[in-house]
Amino acid sequence: MGGIVSSVAQGSLAERIGLRPGDELLAINDQPLRDVIDVRFYGAEEYLTLRVRRGGEERTLTARRRYDEPLGLEFARPTFDTDIRRCNNRCAFCFVAQMPPGLRRSLYVKDDDYRYSFLFGNYITLTNLTEEDWERIEEQHLSPLYVSVHATDPDLRRRIFRNPHAPDVMAQLRRLVEMGIEVHTQIVLVPGLNDGPHLDRSIADLATLYPGVRSVSVVPVGLTKYHRGGLRVHTLEEARRVFEQVTGWQDRFRARLGVNFAYLSDEWYLRLGEPVPPVEAYDGLDLTENGVGMVARFLSSGFRVRGSEFGTSRSGTVTLVTGTLFAPVLRQVVAGRPGAEVVAVENRFFGETVTVAGLLTGRDVVDQLRGRDLGEVVLLPPAMFGGPEGQTLDEMQPEEIERALGRPVLLIQPDSYGSPARA
């Protein structure tokens, strides 16, 4: 089985040899293709023979690839041979298991696919790898990979995963490092389970594999109101202990390794009212998908709200929407700008313990903004619209929110916060 081509870049090698959207790319140089990783790997040769199916008929196309020239293909889905690899663990804090019924089907998929880790930075557990997977990771040098560790103590990790067959993660990480694979790890911290001395052990163990293991992100457990696992979030006192514990490790690592190595996600700083470290404290690593360093990047991006961009209104206001966690930071950023009002939207859909902007639903935004004086324009965080069609978790498009509020909606661009893009 091959991959269905969804688009062909103009002027690309693929266009030159006649590939079209809808074609099914079956093989390159007689190598069957399982996913886009195979396409990149086998398509890196100078001379290429592509086997393609079009309209039920197979044909062969040949090409000579210029040095460092991509094929110029996009595919309908990144994996061709099978659906995404599913997780074989049953963690009590798994966010997928905390979803309410009635959402789009993809939100209930517990993915644990090393290919998605390489392609998109998804965190995986390494508990479902076959020997063939290991050989492929080494042969195709699938680096970096992102691994959910949670605890390096094998027995504790099996208890967390509710998987008595989970392998020793330190042995697995050591094998990856010996292959030359760079690894970024995370610890989702649960009060009374893997914190305290367990956290110390996990951080110390992982540091023995530096620089192969490049980082460990310490993230607080996230629980929705649909959680049924009997867990709880950290108290402020517990959060303070974690903060001091990890920053203490950072001081030691900075002196010994020249980097912090262990990084706290932004939520620890914001909940405790601690100043967020500068971008430099993250040692050139992009860990923002894990909620690490997002605020630092935001603050360093030069966010500005300029009347020339947003226009003026009778009320003189522009409404900036965010979650309750980030709202105080955003208010500081726009302080002194007349007419800029920040509205913190409470997450009623998942519950008040879910405070990040990326998990806001369209319905919560509409319900809590309707009836307010919104000024001329509403600015929404783009992280809300992470669905496959650019919709919110409750499947609302920006245009639907715009119609419901009766105001134009703009999405703040993550890389240039002063230049919103029309929704």
N, C-alpha and C positions, 0 to 999 in steps of 0.2 A: 504494500500500500504506500502511496506517495502523499505529497502535500498539495493541497489545492491553492493555486496562486490567486491572491486577492488583488494585488496591484503590481505594476511594473514601472520602475522609475524611468522618467523620461531621459533619454540619452545614455541609458545604462547598457551594460553588456547584454542583459536579458532582452532588452528592446531590440538591440542590433541583430540578434539571432532569431527574433520573431516570436518570443514567448508572449503570451497574452493572459490577462485575468481569466480565470476559469480553467486554465490548463492544469493538469495534474503532473507534477514532477515526480517521476518514479525512481530514477537512479542517476548518479553522476559517476562517470568512468567505471560503470558496471557495479558500483556499490549501491545497494538498496538504501533508501532513506527512511529513517525512523522519525526524524524531527528536524527542526531548523539548525540544530547543532551539527548534525551530519551534513546538511547543505553547506554550512560554513567550512567545515573540516575538509570534506572531499572537494568542495568547490574552490579550494585555495591553490590548486595546481595551475600551471601555465596553460596546458592544453586540456580542454574539457569536452567530453561527450555526454550529452544530456539525453536521457530517455524520457519522453513526454507522452501522456495520453491526452488526446483532444477529440471530443465528440465520439468516444468509443474506439478510436483508432490510435495506435501507438506510432510514434515517429521519433527519429533521432536527429538531434541538432548538435553541431560542433562549433567550438569557439576557441579562440586564443585570448587568454586573459592578460591584461596589462598588469604590471607589478602593483600590488596593493589595491587592485580594483575590485570592488564588491560586485556581486551578481546583479543587485538592484531589484530584488524580489521581496515581496511581503506575502505572508501566507495566512489563510483563514484561521488557522490555529497552529500553535508552535509544535505540538506533538502530532505525528502522523499515524504511528503504529497502534497506539492505545490511548485511552483517555488518561488524564492526569493520575499519577500514582497516589493512592489513598493512604492515609495514616492508619497504622495498626495499634495505636495507643488510645487510652481512654482517660486523659488528664481531666481532673475535676474542674480545672479552670479554663479548659478549651473554650475559646470564644464562640466557635461554631456551635457547640452544644448549648450555648446560652442565647441562641437566636429564637425569637418567637415564630410561631407558624405563619404561613401565608406570604413569605418573602420570595424573591426570585430563587430558582433552584440552585444557582451557582453558589449562593451564600451558605448552603448546607454541605458543601463539599469539603471534607477534611483532607486537604492536600498535604502530601509529604513527599514531594518529587524532587530528586536531586537536580534534574534538568531545569526546573523552574528556579531552584536556588541559584544555579549558574547564570541563567538568562535574566532573571528579574530580582534577585536578592531575597527570595523567599527563605524563611528559616525552616530547616528540616531537622529531623531527629537522628537520622542514620540508622534507624531500627529496622528498616525494610529493604536494605541493600542486598543484592545477590552478588556472588563472586563475579559474575559477568558485569554488573554495574561498577564494581571496584576496578576491574580491568579497563573498562571504558573511560572512567574518570582519569586513570593514569595515562592511557594511550592518547586521549584527546586533550589532556591537561585542562580539565574543567575547573578553572580557578578564576576568582575566589569562590568559595562556598560559605554558606551561612548556616550555623548549627545551633539549635536549641539544646543547651546542656542542662540547665536548671540545677543540677547537682553532679559532682564528679564521683561521689560515693556511689558505687554500683547498686547497692541494696536500696539506698534512698531514691536513686533515680528510677529504679524499677517500681518502687512504691508510688512515686509521683506519676509515672506514666501508666500505672496499673497494668504493667506488662512484665510478667516474670521472666520473659525471654529477652528483654532489652540487653544488648551487648554492653561491655565495658566501654564507655565513651572515650576514656583516656587512651585506651589501646587503639580505638578507631581514629582519633585525632592524630595520634602519633603516626599511624600508617599514612594518613593524608599528608602530614608534614614531610614524611620521608619521600613521598611522591613529588614533593615540590609544590603542593597545593596550598595556597593561602586560605586561612580560615578565620572567619569572624564569628564569635559566639555570643549567646545571650543567656541570661539567667532571669527567668520570671520569678520574682520573689514572693513567696506566700508566708504571711506571719505564722510563726510557730512551726513551720515545716522545713524550709531550706534556708532559713536566715541564721543569724548568730554565728556559731562556730562552723556550721555547714557552709555558710557563705565564705568565711575565711578559707576553709579548705578548698573550695571550688576555685576561688580566685588564685590561690597559691599554686594549685595543681596546673591550672591553665597557663599561668605565667612561665612554668618550666618549659613550655613548648614555644615561647616567643623566640624569634619573630614569625615562625610558621603560623602559629595562632596569633593574629595581629591585635585582637581586641576582645574584650568581654563587656557587653552592655548589661547593666543591672536595671531591670524594669519592674515596677510594681504590678502585682496581679490586678487585672481588670475584670470586674464582675458586673453583670447586668442584673436587673430585677428578676430575670428569668432563671437566674442561677439556682441550682438545686444541689450543689455539692457540699454545702455546709461550711464554706470558706467565708472569709471576711477580708476587707481591705485593711491597710495599716492605720493605726492611730497616729496622731501627730508625734507622740513620744516615740513610737516604734520607727516612724519615718526618720526622726532625728537621729536615732541610733544607727540606722542604715547609712544615712548621709555621712556621719562622722566616721563610720567604719570604712566606707569606700574612699572617702577623701583621704583618710589615713594611708590606705594602700596606694593612692595616687602619689602621695608625697614620697613614699619609699620607691615606687617604680620610676618616678621622675629622676631620682638620684641614681638609681641603678641601671635603668634601661634607656633613659632619656626621653621617655614618653609616659603618659598617664596609664596606658594599657586598659585599666578598668574605668568605664564611663557610666555615669548616672544618667538615666533618661531625664528629660526636662521636667517631668511631673514632680520629681523630688524637690527640685529647686523652687518651683512655683508654689507647691503646697506649703513649704516651709518659709516662704518669703525670703529665700536666699538669692543673692545676685547670681545671675546666669553667667557661666564662664565665657570668655571671649572665644571667637572661632579658633584661635590658635591653640586653645586648650584641647582641641579634638585631634591634634596632630595630623592634620591633612586628610583625615578619614571622613567619608560620607556615610554616616550611620543614621541619617534622618528618617529612613523608612522604619527604624525602630524607635522613633521618638527621641533620638539622642542628637542634640545640637541644632534642632530646628529653630529654637528661639534665637540662638546666637547668630545663625545665618539670616534670620529675619531682621534682627537688629542691625546687622552689618550691611544689609542690602540697600540702605538709604531710603527706606519707605517714606514717601511723602504723599500728602493729600493736597492737591493743588486745585484751586477753584477753576483754573483754566481748563482742567481736564474734566471735572465733574459738573461744571456749570454752577449756577446759583439757583436758589429757590426762594419762595416767599418766606419760608421759615428759616432760611439760611443754613439748613442742615443737610448733611450726607450721612446716611446710616450705614455703619460698618458692623457686620454680624460675625460673631464668633462664639465658641463654647465658653462655659463659665471659667475654665482653668486659665485660658489665655487672655480673657477680657482685661484684667488689670494691666498686663503688659501692653496691650493695644491702646488702652486709654493713655498710658504714659507716652506712647509714640505720637499720638495725635494731639496731646495736650498743647494748648495754645493756638491751635488751628480753629478759628471761628467756624462754626457750622458743622464740625465733624462730631457725630455722636456714635459711641460704641454701645451696642446692645448685646448683652450676654444672654444667649438662648439656653434655657434649661433643657436637658435631655429627658423629656417625659416618656419618650418611646422606649428607651433602654433603662431608664432610671437615673436618679440624681448622682449616683456614684460614677456614671460615665460622663466625663467632663470635657473631652477633647472635641475640637471642631470637626474632625474628619468623620465622626460618628453621629453628627446631627442629621436629622431627617427633614425632608421638605415640609412635612406636615407640622412639625414642631416650629419651624421657622415661620410658616404662614400663620399659625394659630397665635404665636406670641408677638408677631409684628402687626397683625391686622388691627386696625383701629388707632395705631400710633401715628404721629406726625412724622413721616419718613423723609420729608424733604423731597429732593428731586430725583435721587438715585439711591439704590440699595447695593452695597458691596457684600458679596458672599465669598467664603473661603472655597477655593477650588477643590480642596480635599473632600468636600461633601459629595462631589460628583465623580466618584471613583468606579461607578458601575460600567459594564461593557459598552453601554450606549451613552455614557456620560450622564447617568442619572443618579439620584440619591439612593440610599438604602431602601427607602419606601417607593422607589421608582418614579420620582418626579424629576422632570427636566427643568433647567433654569427658566425656560420660557413659560412653563406652567406656574412656577412661583411668581414670575413677573406678572402674569395675568391675574393671579389670585390677589396680589398686593396692589395692583394698579399702578406700579412704578417700574421704571426700567431697572434691570438687574445687570450688574457687572461682576465678573469674576476677577479677583485680584490675582495677578500672575505671580507665581512663586519666585521667579528669578529677577523680576523688575517690578516691585510692588507699587511703583508710581505710575505704571502704564497698564491699566485694566483692559481686558479684552471683552468685546461685546458678547454676551451669552447667546 
